[in-house]
Amino acid sequence: MNPLFLAHGSPMLAIEQNEYSEFLQRTGAALKPDAIVIFTAHWETEAVTISSKDDEYETIYDFYGFPDELYQVKYPANGSSEVAALVGELLTGSGIPVAYDHERGLDHGSWTMLKHLFPKADVPVVQVSVNPYRTAEEQFRIGEALRSLGSRNILLIGSGVTVHNLRMVKWGQEEPESWAVEFDDWLIGNMNKRDTDSLFRYEELAPHATMAVPRAEHFVPLYIAMGSGDPANAPKVVYRSYQFGTLSYLSVQF
């Protein structure tokens, strides 16, 4: 079960039928995981915090100003305290402190995509927080600690966006801005070369890094997913497009 970094984009993804939602539907139909562990850009904590519950999650609408239809969507997945405990054991075994949360629901970094991937909500979900202030290498090590999840038929998903600067979006523009493409090209090139040293130094080496990643919360799930992949597997770009000129939907399997 190869880990994935998936772009969650706009919350409207949950109710849209477009090329990307169709990609998610095809992807989910081809996968049969026993559980999902998803790192979401919309849950930030200092320590890695793991949702640990067995009952149904609340659907959190952590956004404003969208159509009423979006606030009616439910994603009634259950959690798994057993898988949460496994994630915690793997992380603490690698020297990474964890905390557990027994109440929080699924935020839109999780459910807007999961609704298309597994529409029946019949796969247990364990949601995990991110800390954008950790270094890129520390994010990678979090993923590395969870590398064995794939061999247990557990799907790890990093949910974020590589180019995410809402001040730079071009509403209505279909063609991507060149700087956004160049940033993603740099990422893809260095992932293909397995040049983690350069990837860990993206802030100083990647073109347009400050514009692409003004704040790292949406970016770090990429490094977690990357770290959790089998080093014997070549990274594979499974989807790529842009919305509003700059918002990247680059998605990668590791």
Salt bridges, closest charged atoms under 4 A:
GLU44 OE2 - ARG215 NH1 2.77
ASP55 OD1 - LYS53 NZ 3.69
ASP62 OD1 - HIS108 ND1 2.86
ASP107 OD2 - ARG104 NH1 2.91
GLU137 OE2 - ARG141 NH2 3.09
GLU144 OE1 - ARG141 NH1 2.93
GLU144 OE2 - ARG147 NH2 3.77
GLU182 OE1 - HIS208 NE2 2.61
ASP185 OD1 - ARG240 NH2 2.87
GLU204 OE1 - ARG201 NH2 3.11
GLU217 OE1 - ARG215 NH1 2.99
GLU217 OE2 - HIS218 ND1 2.74
